[in-house]
Amino acid sequence: MSHGRRRRWLRVGFALGFVMGTKAGRERYEEMRRAWLQVWNSGPVQEAEARIRATLGLRTSPAGHHGNGVVATSAFADLPGPGVPT
């Protein structure tokens, strides 16, 4: 096999591997995302979050006004929750 032909097959193999790996990567990402959302939305996690928010005096929304001009910010604001964009 000539040098040019080997190089061409190497490129074809690389491209095929890249495409297959990208597809597998996206599928794995979606699988992990679904698992995370299932855990995040579970009763025990939501109850724990509610207790922490109550202990810290935070509202249900990540940031909100208390009526006295003080804005509550959440330690959970940066965590992906049910509204995670796809």
Steps between C-alpha positions, in 0.01 A plus 500: 500500500640839405567777748220719355250217517584427866461865584160509326378196700632658817294812429189294423547303822552815703188664353289190560626470858436869562140480377425182695666637815308825480169316472589271791610803705169680449303188588704455819451868589123466458501183711690675782273806472185286534649323802594834662152643447344185644713537814446877519122461475480218754306558820794477744712748303214748465420468872865561590513804272181638659646452852825673399312788337282538811805491728672768292181704468488465124194502283406220263625691198879535462482878553210705625401803699382459858291814495742688724731587212741218580568261217557136591747312285520127494801279543320275254460761225790361298399135536306345214151417606181408323535793259837392359530615140572231243 
